[in-house]
Amino acid sequence: MQLHFENENAFLVLTFIFNYICLMTGAKETFPLDMADDSVDDMYFGCSKKMETKVNNTFFEKELKTNFSDIWRKAQTCADRPTNNKLLTRNHRQAICVYTSSHNNFYQSFNSAVRTQRNAYGTSFPYHSLHFWLTDAVQILNKEKECLTTYRRTNLALKGKVGQLIRLGNFASTSKLPNLTHFGQKTCFKIRTCLGAYLEKLPALKDQEQEVLVPPYELFKITEKDTTGKKIYDCETVYSLQYAGVHSNLNCYAAKNNILDK
């Protein structure tokens, strides 16, 4: 059945009523778990040194002329903390501090760009430097590809099927702790990650949340879906994710291509 409206006002009124009913009845949008095909998922395999040069000579200077410079500057004190890992440069440490900072909820803007701006990568994507340093830091911190069991909570309604292959599609903050309920209780994950890295005392909150950062190119298989509330305390739906390899559509794309300003 098709509905036709003689004027725009009638349509707007009906739309408002529908949205109000949805709000009052608790109806919420459900988001699919999928392969996150629009993700900026470069893993720099085979081109790390070349990308480091391009970041230092091209991207970083350009990106410091944007609002990114403020959040980068505010992370300096955090980055001054000593670390036993001599392979991590100051830029690696500062990138972790930027990502884990709560300043202006920057991590949300960053992850939104990482999850959706595949077509802008290499040109107008605003965070080439941060993406590279975070990825490189994760790979350094888990050089041996040690597998860890971690947990992730969200207030979003997410939907997937057992047996499905998925990616989280952005840099995903997970924790060794299952009970960080302030992050959400709608959809939770028990994750077996082999590419994620334990950040130890490097985050802005040090080791308070025992954070393990999962990169956007890590592939997972949904092995279980639980709605009993028993799998993880107070979670409506819990998905168990098992490491299933890597999937990188953009590997070395920015490092190997001539970048044109846009």
N, C-alpha and C positions, 0 to 999 in steps of 0.2 A: 504494500500500500504506500502511495506517495502522498505527502502533505504539501499543499501549495498555500502560500501566504500572499495576501493582497498587498501587504505593506511590511516594511522592514521592522517597524515597531512591534508588531504582533509576534514576529519571530523572536525578537530580542527578549520580549516578556516571557515567552514560553521557555526560551533557553535559560533565563534566570530562574524560573520556577523549577525546571529540571535540575539545575545545579544545586539549588537550595535543598531539594528533596534528597539528592545524593549526599549532601553534606550532613543533613539531619539524620539520615538513616545509616550513616557510617560507611557508605559505599566508597571504595578506594580503588584507584587505578592499579592494575597488575602489570608488572614489567617482566618480559621473558628473559630467561637465562639462555644465552646463545654464544656464538663464536665472536661476537663483538667485531664484526668485519670492518667497521670504520675506525678502529683503534690505531693510534700511533704506536706501533709495536716493534720498532727497530730494536734488535738485540746486539747490533754492532759486531756480529761474529765475523772475524777475519778482517775487520777494518777499524778496530778500536783506536789505534794510533793515528790513523788518517783522520778520523772524526775528531779526536782530541785537538789536532792541529787546526781543523776547520772551526771548531768551537772557539778556540783561543784567538784565532786571527779574524774571524768573521762574525759568528753568531753572538758571542757574549757581549762584545762592544755595542752591537746593535740593540740587543735586548735590554742593556742597562739604560737605554734612553727612554724606556717605557716605565710604567708603574712597577715593574718587576724590581727596579733598582731599590725601592723602599724596603720591600720585604727581604731582599738580599742583604741590605745594610743592617737591618735589625737582627739578622741571624749571626752577626760577627762574634758577639760575646759567647754564644752557644758553641760556635766553631772553635773557640780558643781552648776548649777543654782538651786535656791530653788524652791520647789513645795509645794502646799498646800495638795497634796494627799499623806498622810503618808503611804499608802499601797505600794507605788512604791519604790522599793529599788534603790540603785545607779546603779546596773546592769540593771534594767529596763530602767532607764533614759538614761544610756549610750548606750543601744541597740537602743533606739529611735534616739539618736544623730548619731549613726553610720549609720542607715538606711537612715536618712534624709540628711546626709552630701553629698556634691558633690565631695568629695575627690576621684579622680581616677574613677569616675562613679561606685563606688563599688556597689551601689544598683542594677545596671544592672546585674552584675555578680551574686550577691546574688539571685535576683529574677529569673534569668535563671536557677540556680541550684534548687531553690524551685519548679519551674514549671516542671522540667524535670527529677529529680533524685530520683524518688520514689524507684527504685530498689537499690539505694545506701544508703537509709536511714537506720540508725542503724549501718552502717559500714563506708564506705568511703565518705559519704555526709560530706562536709567540714564545715557546719555551724549549727550543732546541738544546740550549746549554744545560738547563736543569734536568731535562729528560736524559741527556747523555751521562751527566755526573751521577744521577741516581742509579741508572742502569749499571754503570761501571762499578759503583760502590756496592751494589747488591751482589754483583759477580765476584768482586774481591772478597767480600765478607763470607760468601759461601763458595769459595774456590773449589772445595772438595765435593760440592753438590750433596751435602748432607741433608737427608730427608727429615722433616719435622712435622709434628702434629700441632696444628694451630686452630684458632677459632675466630670467627668473624660474625658480628651482629649488625643488624640494620633494622630500621623502622619501615622499610619499603616492603611491599608485597611482591615477591619474586617467584616466578613459576618455571619449573623445569621437569624433565622426565628421567627416571632411572635408566641408565645406559647411554644418556646423551653426552656428547662431547661439548665442552664449553670453555670459554676464557672469561676471566673477570674483566679484561679489557682496559684496565687502568692500573696504576700502582695501588695495590690493595693492602691496607693496614690490617694485619691480623695479630693475634696475641697467643702466647702460650697459655694464657689464663682463660678459662671458659665462662667466667662469671662477671665479666665487665658489662653489667646489665644496662648501664647508662647509654650504651651505644645502640640499644634497640632490642626488641623482643618479637618483632613481626616475622622476620626471616633470618635464620642463623645458619652458619656453615661450620662443619668440622672438616678441616682441610689437611690432607697429606701433601705437603709441598716439598719438592726437591730442588727448586730454584729460588725459593724465597730465602731471605737472609735475616738472621737475628741481629737487630740493631744495637743490642747491648745498652751501653750508657750514652750512646751518641744522640738520641732524640732530644728534643727540647725539654721533655719531662724525664730525661734520663731513663732509668730502667723501670719506672713506675708501672708501665703497662706491658712490659716484656714484649715489645713489638717485633713482629716478623713481617718484613715488607716483601710482598709477592709481586713480581714484574708482570706487565701486561701480556707478554708472549707465552706465559706458561699455560699449558693445556691440561685440562682436567676431565675426568669422567665422573658423572653423577652415579654413585654406587648405591645410594640409599636415600629415601625420603621419609622422614618421621614427623607425624603430626600429633603424637601422644603427649608431648610436653615433657617427656622423660629423658630424651636423648641429651639435651642441654637444658639446664635449669631455666624455666620461665620462657622458653621460646615456642611460638605457635607452630612454626615449621622449621625443620632442620634438614639441610642437605649435607650428605657426606660426599666430599670430593676427593678423588684419588689422582695423583700425578699421572699424566698420560703423555708427556713429551713436551715439545715446543711447536709453536706455529707463529712464524714471523713473516708477514706479507711485505714489510718494508725493510728487511735486513740490508743494511749498508746503503740504503737509497740516498740519503743526504750526503754521505761521505763520498760516494762514487759519481755523483751527478753535479754538473755545474749549476750553482744556485743563482737564480735571477731574482733581483729585488722586485717585490710587488707592493 
